[in-house]
Amino acid sequence: MIVAHPQLENSDVQPFFREAIANFSNVTWHPITNSFDVLEEQKLLISHERIIFEFPLYWYSAPAVLKHWLDDVFTMKFTTGNRYALAGKELGIVVSTGDKERSFRAGEEEQFTISELMRPYQALAGKVRMHYLPVLAVHQFLYLTPDDQQRLMIRYQQYLTNPKFEHFSERSEWFQQQLQERIRANATMAPELEQILNVIQNNQDELDDLQWNLTELKKEEDS
């Protein structure tokens, strides 16, 4: 997590995100400032497979601290040339904004979608041979209900740690794995968590059966 927030201590959403991944040992939370060691930053990038830029939207882009960091760390020698040190890795964007989601649509107040505004990072990923992930946008965090915040937490955790977070079956499998880990770690909550896990597994079995039936029907239609 490359966290680019010039006022991190005053942020409302960043503490929420950091708490969301507190129990994930395979995630590195890395706030950046204008002072850093380029070689150490490059080593950190090389040691991770999924790299996420996380920042609030400032005038349709990221805060200046991320641009400064990119200019110094993503050198031509490091990212292209003969090395392509980040080739094959994933690049994702988590961007927060105080505007409503519907404002970022063609014909609406902001005119462009968040994905369109983030195109420079997609171009960057292509240039350095990284795989660009769909943008995770967070709109008006302070107005989210507790249930919506819980949904966001799961989306965020999966965005960071699930190799195939875009597929429903993979999201379901990831959730089951998380429940199983919590069952092993918390004997008090184990009975309740096991009930939830059983419901999810049964629903997944029904979906798998439905998918199989649809596949067979498609085969019959094609034949």
N, C-alpha and C positions, 0 to 999 in steps of 0.2 A: 504494500500500500504506500504509494508516494503521495503523501497528504500535503497539499499546497494551499494553506489557509493563512493569510497574513495576520489574522486575529484569532488564532486557534483557541485561546483561553476564553474568548467571548462567544464562541460558537455554540449553538444549541444542538445541531445535528451531529457534530463530530464526536462528542462524548457518547452519544447514543451508538454510533457506529463502532467506536472503540470497545464499548462494553459488549456489543454484539459478538465480537470475535475474541473476547477475553479468554475463552476456553479452547481456542483453536491454536495448537502449538505450531501448525504448519503455515501460519500467517505472520508476516512481519509488518508491524505498524511503524511507518517511517515518515514523520513530519519533516519537511525541509524548510530551511531558512536561506538567507542570502550568503551564508558562510558554510562551506562544505569542502571536503577533500574529493576531488574528481576521481582519483583512482579507487578510493574506497566506495564511492557511489557506483562506479562501474562494476566493481567486484560484487556488490550487493545485487545488482541487476542480473549478472551472470548466474548467481546462485539461486535464482527463482525462475519458475516457469511461467507464471501468470503475473503480469505487471499491471497494476491499476493506478491511474492518475485520478486522484480524488480532490475536488475543489468546488467552491461556490462559483456561480456564474457571475463574472464581472464584465459588463458591457459586451455580452455575446462571446466571451472568451474566458480564459483562465486568468487568475491573478498574476501579476508580473513575476512573482517569485518562481512560478513554474517555468515561464519563458526563460528566465535567467538560468535556472537549473538545466533546462534542456540545451540551451546554447553551449553551456560548458561541458556537460556530461555526454551528450550525444554528438561526439566529435565524428568527423568523417572517417578517421582512422579506426575508431571503435565500432561504428555502426555499419560502415560500408567498406570501401577499399577491399583489402584481401581478407578481412576478418569476418564481417557480418556477425558480430558477437551475439546479437540478439535474434538471429534468424531462427524461425521455428517456435519462438516463444509467443505468448498471447499478450495483447495490449487491450485493456479495458478502460472505460471512463465512468466514474461515478460523479455526477454533477448535481448540485443542489441549487434551487432557485426559489425566490420568494413569490414568484408569479404562478398563476393557475396553470394547470396542464393544458387546458383548452386554448390558452393564449398562444401556445406554440403550434399553430396550425396555419396552413395557407389561408389567407383571407382574414385571419384574426389579428389581434393587436400586434403580436411580435412577427407576423408574416412567415416565419420559417419554423420548421420543427427543430427540436434539440439535436436530432441526428444530423440534420443539415448544417447546423451551426458548429458541430463537432467534426466536420469533414477534414479540417487540417490535420487532426490526429489520425484519421483514417489514411490520409495521404502519407503521413509519417510512417505508419505501420507498414504500408506497402513499400515504401522506400527502403526500409531496413529489414524487409522480409519477415515481419511479424504477422501473426494472425489477429485481425481486428475483431473485437467482440461487440455485440450490440450495446448501446449506451444504457446505463442504468441512471435514470433521471429521478430526482426527488423534488417534488413540488410542494411548497408551503408546509414544511415539516411541522411547524408550530400549530397548524390547524388540523393535523391528523388525529383521529380518534385513537384511543388505546388499542382497539382491534386493528386499525389500519397500521399503527406503529408495529404491532406484532407481525403483521404480514410483510411489512417492509424489512423487518429484521431478518425474517427467513429468506426473502429475496436477496438481501445483501449477503448473508452467510453463504448462500448457494452461489451467488455471483463470484465470490472469492474462492470457494473451496470445491465446488462441484464441477468436475471436468466437462460434463454435458448438461449444464443447467438449462439449456434451451428445450430439452426434451422432457415431456411429462413423465414418462416411465422412469427416466433417470432422476428426476426431481423426487419422485415417490421413493425410489430406492435409497437416495441420499437421506431422506427424512427418516426412513426406517433404520438406517445405520446410526443416525444420531440418537434415536430413541433407545436402541439397543445399548449404546454406550452409556446413556444416562441410567438405564435400568441396572447395569452392572455397577455403576458408581453410586447409586442412591437406593439403598434397600428400603427406606421408608416410603419412597414414591414408586417403587417398583410395581406393585399391583395395579395402580392406576395407569401407569405408563404402559404396562403390558396390555391392558384393555384397549388403549388407544392404538397400540401397535397392531393388535389383532384386527381391529376394525379396518385399518389402512391396508393390511395384507389381504383381507377378504375382499375389499373393494378392488384392489389391484388384480386379484384373481378373476373377478368378474369382468374387469376391463380387458384382461388378456384373453378371456374366452370370447368376448364380443369382437375383439380385433381378429381373432382366429376365424370366427364365423364370417366376418366381413371379407376377409381374405379369400375364403373358400367360395363365397358368393361371387366375388370378382372373377375368380378362376372360371366358374361356370359360365358367367356372362361372356368372358373372352373366348371360351370354347364354343 
